[in-house]
Every structure is written in structure tokens, then in C-alpha cells.
Amino acid sequence: MQMSTGFSLFIIGWSFVLVMLMGIGGFFMFRKFLKSMPKQDGKSELDWQDYYIEQTRSMWTDEGLALLNELVEPVPNLFRDVARRSIAAKIGQLALEEKATTITTELIVKGYIIATPKRDHKWLIQHLQKKQIDYTPYERYLQAKS
């Protein structure tokens, strides 16, 4: 009994797709594994994220949470929660370092700039302009990241 050429090509193509998907999944699992590894201080990046979020949970206002949710809107839905947590942790870290009592728009924008790659900053500027928020005080953070 012989396989047809079309079925053989389907099996080969499907094998490549499976290998590719497993490689992508493995890449993200390995990144998560590296983030969970303890650093010199005994805590991992994920431990520090949880710490900063817990320490600053009461500092967030409804407006601040709404702005954070707007800022992570362009992130694909699958990764949005992870992005929101990492950005919120960076904002919390900045708030604790500055001994802030509430999370302000300035802290949110500054934390977003520090926590995100440079390619996302163009969207941030467009979003701030659309909301009529002056972004000139944050230009020094945008310049420092380059």
C-alpha cells in the first residue's frame, strides 16, 4: 500500500508546523524559567514583581488603573496580563523609590517607558496626544532609553 504524494506532503508540512510551534513554546517557557531563577539577592524577577505589586496595591486609583489598561491595549490578548503585571511592577518600584503616596500619571508614563521596548514609545506618544496629555516632561525618559 503506497501513500499518495499529497498525503506525504501534508505529513511533512504538519511535522514542520509542530516542530515550529514546540520551538516557540519552548522559547517562552525558557524565558519564564530564567525569570523564575533566583538572583544574587535570593529573589527572582517574578518575586520582585509580586513584591512591588503587593506593596503598591493601595496606591492605585481608578484613573491610574484605567490608564494602565489603555496603555497595554495594543499588546495581544494572550500576553496582555503578563505585560500589565510587569509594567505595574516597574511603576510600583518607581513609586516606592520616590516614596509616593499615590500612583500618578507621571509615574505611570515613566514606568511604562522604562518597562517597555523603544518601539512601543511611538504608540505611547500618540496615545498621550490623543488624550491631550502633555508628554514633554517625559521626553527625558524617552531620550535616556535610546
Sequence and secondary structure as in RCSB ss.txt:
>XXXX:A:sequence
MQMSTGFSLFIIGWSFVLVMLMGIGGFFMFRKFLKSMPKQDGKSELDWQDYYIEQTRSMWTDEGLALLNELVEPV
PNLFRDVARRSIAAKIGQLALEEKATTITTELIVKGYIIATPKRDHKWLIQHLQKKQIDYTPYERYLQAKS
>XXXX:A:secstr
    HHHHHHHHHHHHHHHHHHHHHHHHHHHHHHHHS  TTS  HHHHHHHHHHHHGGG  HHHHHHHHHHTTTS
 HHHHHHHHHHHHHHHHHHHHHTT SS  HHHHHHHHHHHS GGGHHHHHHHHHHTT   GGGHHHHHHT 
